């Protein structure tokens, strides 16, 4: 989050977090070759979710964080995403 203190992570920590998030996506019903949308500003969570997708063979189909709601919705719909992770700013 903006303004939050910087936290260093090792490659091992990032790897473990990505694997846990990937398992979480699977538990939500997102499987290999399914589409998953990440609508967030650039942040560590965005990167971790994208790595989680890669670790499970899930296709990441993120709309740009700066898109308006209608355009982002069109991208998500065209991709056929099963799940959407949305940021606080985008949810407003």
N, C-alpha and C positions, 0 to 999 in steps of 0.2 A: 504494500500500500504506500502511496505517496506520503512522504514525511516520516515514514517508519525508519528506524535505524537499520543500517546495512547489516546483514547477517551473512557471514561466510559459510559456505557449504563445501564439503569435500565431494569429489566425484562419486565416492561410495555412498554418501548421504543422498545425493541427487538420484543415483541409480535406485537405491532402496525406495525412496519416495515415489519415483516414477512407477516402480513395480507395484507398490501398494495402491496407487491411484488406478493403474491398469486393472488390478483385481477388482477395485471398486466399480469401474466402468463395466466390467463383466457382470458383476452382481446386479447392475442396473439393467442388464439385458443387452448391452452393447457387445457384439461379438466380432470376430475377425471379419474384415471386409465391410463391416457396417460403417456408416458415416456418423461423426460426432462433431458438433460445432462448439467452438470456443469463442465467445464474444466478450473479450476482455481488453483492457488497455495492456500495453506491453508490461509484463511483470513476471516474477519468478513463477507464479501459479500458472501463467499461460505456457511458459516453457515446460514446466513439469507435466501439465496435461498433454501437451503435444508429444513429449517423450513417452508418456504413458500409452498414448495411442500407438506410437511406433513399436513399443514393446509387445503389444498385443495384436498387431496387424490391423488396427482400426484406422480408418481413413479420417484424418482431420480436415474439416471443411469450415475454416473460420471466416466469418465476415470481418471486414475491417472494423476496428474499434470506433472509427469516426463515422461510420455509416448511420443514416437515420433508421428508425425502426422499420419502415416499410421496405427499404432496400435490403436491410439485414434479414428480414423475414423472407424476402424473395430468395436470397442466397441459401438460407437454411432449408426452405421448402424445395428448391431445385436440387439440393444435395440429398434430400431425403434423410436428414439427420434423425437418428433415434433419440438423441439426448442433446440438450443445449446447456452449456455452462455460461452463465451471464454475469458480467461484472456489476458492481454496485451502481456505477455511473450509467451503464446501459439499461439498467432495470428501471430507471426513473422515468 
